Amino acid sequence: MAIRAAKRDKMLAEGIDPYPAELPITTTISDVRGKHEGLEPGTELTDETVGLAGRVMLLRTSGKLFFVTLQDGPGNRIQVMLSQKVVGDDEMARFKADVDLGDHLFVQGHVGTSRRGELSIFAHEWKMASKALRPLPKTYTKEDGEESGLSEENRVRMRHLDLIMRPAARDMIRMRSEVMKSLRSNFDRRGYVELETPTLQAIHGGAAARPFTTHINAYDEDLYLRIATELYLKRAVVGGVEKVYEIGKNFRNEGADSTHSPEFTALEVYQAYGTYDTMAELTRDLIQQAALDACGSTTVTLADGTEYDLGGEWTELDLYGSLSEALGQEITVETSRDDLEKIADQHDISVPPYAVAGKIAEDIWEELVGDKLWAPTFVRDFPEDTSPLTRAHRTKPGLTEKWDLYIRGVETGTAYSELADPVVQRQRLVAQSLAAADGDPEAMQLDEDFLSAMEQGFPPSGGMGMGIDRLLTALTGLGIRETIAFPFVKRR
């Protein structure tokens, strides 16, 4: 870094700006490759001059002919050749003295091919576009031919370097963008309205999760970063926005691992006069269309090289039925808390003192069944005591019309037939407040503004929530930190 800083100072002393504001760029590396890829070896075009820029990734500065490889943002590369005969002794010496790997470089010259057939720019002028004061990481070539130079930890901490060095990192950025475009396009075709709801909230709700707290000085009040967008989107439905969705950040002060991030992007969608069956059809189509748009097929290739099929109809599974089958004994919503705690203890599943019977049953199911669900599966009909915002099941007492979607053993989304009765909703939220007072850190608070909106008349509706980051893990087989461009990590 000291050597590079000295080069910067030398350039400034010579009246050369190492960070010019503008350069006479006429084209891109991608465009040059697309237009001239079929040139014969040894061809030099003298009738077309181009000006382009890129980052120096390879550099050979010996003899009277220098070879440079430039890379653009998407990762396209092109060779640049500088001849002492063309640019002159002074410019060759200055190039050798000033240019390092990692610098951004502008070159102007003719397009042609080397004797070996490499598409090249035969430069007659060059300029420093941005002097890099830090060197690129040293690289090595792995067995699959990919160049690597960063550990997994450093790839996450220094994503800018990861994007420079690894095509897979750049591919993830583009895939995520394609998935987002696909989702929005799909909603647009269906007549949904996209809405933005508050991130700062006076009362946290809409999910069972621990919130982050903050403070607003202007009002001298404590606030929460939202854990979900549900309660505000439902108010919009009350107001007549009958098909509405939001894609935005949620924040949950919980663990961080391969499937959890404290800051994550979530999709929530609500449709008046829909049900959880409506949401199942919608969710399957959203995911399958996203796979087609971003990957070209509903059969996706995962990071380990295996293929995974997201196409066709998806399996449906009953929560208590599958739990009973896994245990070899009948478990229902009426099974006592004591009996469930004994079963949990037999399988080394810890039970917090505030956990209700339904929560214990869900934890046992997760351990014995959920983690093993490989094919896309809708797990249906959850207990009432864990689903305070969900409509009671029409034919199964004690259960609610709720499903969770599992893909490769990971919960990827959830949907409800939404609770519309404001009296029952108040009772459920009062019970949640009592649970919070009893020590449950994930229980929701009583939200009078939300209840007031429901009392205005909330139409029967279906609602669904899905983590965008988990959707990317489903499409790629990567951990959640790889799907987020800049995930939060513990400071060193």
ABEGO torsion letter per residue (X at the ends): XAAAAAAAAAAAAAGBBABBABBBBABBAAAAAAAAAABBBGBBBAABBBBBBBBBABBBBBEABBBBBBBBAAGBBBBBBBBAAAAEAAAAAAAAAABBBGBBBBBBEBBBBBAAGBBBBBBABBBBABBBABBBBBBBBBAAGBBBABBAAAAAABAAAAAAABAAAAAAAAAAAAAAAAAAAAAAAAGBBBBBBBABBABBBGBBBBBBBBBBAAAGBBBBBBABAAAAAAAAAAAGBABBBBBBBBBBBBBBBAABBABBBBBBBBBBGBBAAAAAAAAAAAAAAAAAAAAGBABBBBAAGBBBBABEBBBBBBAAAAAAAAAGBBBBAABBAAAAAAAAAAAGBBBBAABBAAAAAAAAAAAAAAAABABBBBBBGBBAAABAABBBBAABBGBBBBBBBBBGGBBABBBBBBBABAAAAAAAAAAAAAAAAAGBAABBBBBAAAAAAAAAGBBBBBBBBBBAAAAAAAAAGBBAAAABABBBBBBX
